[in-house]
């Protein structure tokens, strides 16, 4: 699936509408690069074995932690460290690029109705 081609993020973002369902657009060694559209509140969760990179392409994303909220705007990047419980929230639709190891479940160990199918390429 990961071909040696130019990938246009804006074009890829037109290929899906659902929220909280990351789509893989490339793979770098054991890490997948994903696009996701988000809206509303996500599940409190954590990833015990890996950090998670959020890069906001469009919109605003608030990442809630037990003791603070990190506010990310278009062009901002933030890394959630492994084991940190967090909950992403977007009051309006937000487009994000994620980088995380292949096989990471979006809801971590928490599980919920927002758990997305893994390894979906567009």
The 8 nearest C-alpha neighbors of each residue, nearest first, counted from 0:
[[1, 2, 120, 25, 26, 24, 121, 23],
 [0, 2, 25, 26, 3, 24, 4, 27],
 [3, 1, 4, 0, 25, 5, 26, 6],
 [2, 4, 1, 5, 6, 25, 0, 26],
 [5, 3, 2, 6, 1, 7, 25, 0],
 [4, 6, 7, 3, 2, 8, 25, 24],
 [7, 5, 8, 4, 24, 11, 10, 25],
 [6, 8, 10, 9, 11, 5, 12, 24],
 [7, 9, 11, 10, 12, 6, 34, 24],
 [10, 8, 12, 11, 7, 13, 6, 14],
 [9, 11, 7, 13, 8, 12, 14, 6],
 [10, 12, 8, 13, 14, 9, 7, 121],
 [11, 13, 9, 14, 10, 8, 15, 34],
 [14, 12, 10, 11, 15, 9, 16, 8],
 [13, 15, 12, 11, 10, 16, 121, 9],
 [16, 14, 13, 17, 12, 11, 36, 121],
 [15, 17, 18, 14, 36, 13, 12, 20],
 [18, 16, 15, 20, 19, 36, 37, 35],
 [17, 19, 37, 36, 20, 38, 16, 35],
 [18, 20, 37, 36, 21, 35, 113, 17],
 [19, 21, 115, 18, 35, 17, 22, 36],
 [22, 20, 35, 34, 33, 19, 23, 115],
 [23, 21, 33, 34, 119, 120, 121, 35],
 [22, 24, 33, 120, 119, 32, 25, 121],
 [25, 23, 33, 32, 121, 120, 22, 34],
 [26, 24, 32, 1, 23, 31, 27, 33],
 [25, 27, 31, 30, 32, 1, 28, 29],
 [28, 26, 30, 29, 31, 25, 32, 1],
 [27, 29, 30, 26, 31, 100, 101, 25],
 [30, 28, 100, 101, 27, 31, 26, 99],
 [31, 29, 100, 27, 99, 101, 28, 26],
 [30, 32, 26, 101, 99, 98, 100, 25],
 [31, 33, 98, 25, 97, 23, 24, 26],
 [34, 32, 23, 97, 22, 24, 96, 21],
 [35, 33, 96, 22, 21, 95, 97, 23],
 [34, 36, 21, 95, 94, 20, 22, 19],
 [35, 37, 94, 18, 93, 19, 95, 92],
 [38, 36, 18, 19, 93, 92, 35, 89],
 [37, 39, 92, 89, 91, 90, 18, 93],
 [40, 38, 89, 90, 88, 41, 37, 91],
 [41, 39, 88, 87, 89, 38, 42, 86],
 [40, 42, 87, 86, 88, 43, 39, 113],
 [41, 43, 86, 44, 106, 40, 111, 113],
 [44, 42, 86, 85, 84, 41, 45, 109],
 [45, 43, 84, 109, 85, 107, 106, 42],
 [44, 46, 84, 107, 82, 83, 47, 85],
 [45, 47, 107, 82, 81, 48, 49, 44],
 [46, 48, 82, 81, 49, 45, 107, 83],
 [49, 47, 46, 81, 82, 50, 45, 103],
 [50, 48, 81, 46, 47, 51, 80, 100],
 [49, 51, 81, 80, 79, 78, 52, 46],
 [52, 50, 79, 78, 99, 98, 49, 53],
 [51, 53, 78, 98, 97, 77, 79, 54],
 [52, 54, 97, 77, 76, 96, 78, 55],
 [55, 53, 76, 96, 95, 75, 56, 97],
 [56, 54, 95, 73, 75, 74, 57, 94],
 [55, 57, 73, 95, 94, 74, 54, 96],
 [58, 56, 73, 94, 93, 55, 59, 95],
 [59, 57, 93, 73, 72, 94, 92, 60],
 [58, 60, 72, 71, 93, 89, 73, 61],
 [59, 61, 89, 71, 88, 70, 62, 72],
 [62, 60, 70, 88, 69, 87, 71, 63],
 [63, 61, 87, 69, 68, 86, 88, 60],
 [64, 62, 68, 86, 85, 87, 61, 67],
 [63, 65, 85, 67, 66, 68, 84, 62],
 [64, 66, 67, 63, 84, 85, 68, 83],
 [65, 67, 64, 68, 63, 85, 69, 84],
 [68, 66, 64, 65, 63, 69, 62, 85],
 [67, 69, 63, 62, 64, 61, 70, 66],
 [68, 70, 62, 61, 71, 63, 67, 64],
 [71, 69, 61, 60, 68, 62, 72, 59],
 [72, 70, 60, 75, 59, 61, 69, 55],
 [71, 73, 59, 75, 58, 74, 55, 60],
 [74, 72, 57, 55, 56, 58, 75, 59],
 [73, 75, 55, 56, 72, 76, 54, 57],
 [76, 74, 71, 72, 55, 73, 54, 77],
 [77, 75, 54, 53, 55, 74, 78, 71],
 [78, 76, 53, 52, 79, 54, 75, 71],
 [77, 79, 52, 51, 80, 53, 50, 76],
 [80, 78, 51, 50, 52, 77, 81, 83],
 [81, 79, 50, 83, 78, 82, 51, 49],
 [82, 80, 50, 49, 47, 46, 83, 48],
 [81, 83, 47, 46, 45, 84, 80, 48],
 [84, 82, 81, 45, 80, 85, 79, 46],
 [85, 83, 45, 44, 64, 82, 43, 86],
 [84, 86, 64, 63, 43, 44, 83, 45],
 [85, 87, 43, 63, 62, 41, 42, 88],
 [88, 86, 62, 41, 61, 63, 40, 85],
 [87, 89, 40, 61, 39, 60, 41, 62],
 [90, 88, 38, 60, 39, 91, 61, 92],
 [89, 91, 39, 38, 88, 92, 59, 60],
 [92, 90, 89, 38, 93, 58, 39, 59],
 [91, 93, 38, 37, 89, 36, 58, 94],
 [92, 94, 58, 37, 57, 36, 59, 91],
 [95, 93, 36, 57, 56, 35, 55, 37],
 [96, 94, 55, 56, 35, 54, 34, 36],
 [95, 97, 34, 54, 33, 53, 55, 35],
 [98, 96, 33, 53, 52, 32, 34, 54],
 [97, 99, 32, 52, 31, 33, 51, 30],
 [98, 100, 30, 51, 31, 97, 101, 52],
 [101, 99, 30, 29, 31, 103, 102, 98],
 [100, 102, 30, 31, 103, 29, 99, 118],
 [101, 103, 100, 104, 117, 118, 99, 31],
 [104, 102, 101, 100, 105, 99, 107, 117],
 [105, 103, 107, 106, 102, 117, 114, 115],
 [104, 106, 107, 114, 103, 115, 21, 117],
 [107, 105, 110, 114, 104, 109, 44, 108],
 [108, 106, 46, 104, 45, 109, 105, 44],
 [107, 109, 110, 106, 44, 45, 46, 104],
 [110, 108, 44, 107, 106, 111, 43, 45],
 [109, 111, 106, 108, 114, 107, 112, 113],
 [112, 110, 113, 114, 109, 106, 42, 115],
 [111, 113, 114, 110, 115, 42, 106, 41],
 [114, 112, 111, 115, 19, 106, 41, 42],
 [113, 115, 111, 106, 112, 110, 105, 116],
 [116, 114, 20, 113, 117, 105, 19, 21],
 [115, 117, 119, 114, 118, 20, 104, 21],
 [116, 118, 119, 115, 104, 102, 103, 21],
 [117, 119, 120, 23, 116, 102, 22, 101],
 [120, 118, 22, 117, 23, 121, 116, 21],
 [121, 119, 23, 22, 24, 118, 0, 25],
 [120, 24, 22, 23, 119, 11, 14, 15]]
